[in-house]
Amino acid sequence: MSCPLIAYTILLAAALLDFGFGDPWGWPHPVRWMGAYIQFLSHWFNYGQGWPVWGQRLGGALLTLSLILGSALISWGLVILGMAISPLLGWGIAVVGTASGFAGRSLRDAAAEVLAPLATGNLEGARQSLAKYVGRETAELEPPEILRAVLETVSENATDGMVAPLFYGAIATLIVPQVSPLPLVMAYKAASTLDSMIGYREPPYTHWGWFAAKTDDVLTWLPCRLLVFLVALCSGQWRRVWQWCCRDAPKDPSPNSGWSECAYAAALGVRLGGTNIYRGTVKVKPFLGEPLHSLDQKTIWSALDLSRQIYLMALGLTGILLLISCKLFSI
């Protein structure tokens, strides 16, 4: 019973560490190393430009697989090395590394950074803060569009920044506790980072990032549906979340972000989607939900509180499943 319980204490401690401190400024975050690796190889091979389509896709696939597998193996090796020196050191490495895969506190801090100047009427400050966290152009956004951008970011990143890493950490805890949650959390984080950096349809990423985008879609699919379930459970809006998601989420070109955004829209009774501008290109996203309530700062804080409830619920469910498995298999 000790191995699964130790793995679960890692998951709990990592979640508490993320809740309390987030990612300290200047901390050598694993995503920075992942990003440097992606950027170096992508620039080195010039995104496969001049190669045949199959060659670009193969090169991007090799980059994707090497980073995902490498992240898992390196993190596993660090835990093993730490355990060889001291069990407490190995446990600490696993906790800190796993916490870096969560973004609950960082997401909350990012939203607060945008909302603070907006609350005082500093529209330019809010636009500049928002530009750090979203891909859309923010220079001309008015307060309602800024609030929509913040809520869409909060709802989308609730999956890949919170529930999905926790999901894969829970899988490791329940199935392979000997390796700690860290390797699977880092593997997912690598896939998510690849998608955010090269998983675009526009050149030069079209074929180079194709495999990365598909991999992230597949790995995020189940955690995203789990998020929808948890949103319905924690908000109490079972029927509305189900109806609105079935009706509106499939309209979104993404197989995952539309579902998470629509779930939050249903839980809060607001409407998301509309016109965005990315690098000078106008893109119209389908509307998700209905404007039963106005979208204001209180709505954003309600969404952040909902995210915390989901986080705690997922941790609790993992603990329950762990106890059940321990009873069934007498671990």
Disulfide bonds with the S-S distance in Angstrom:
none
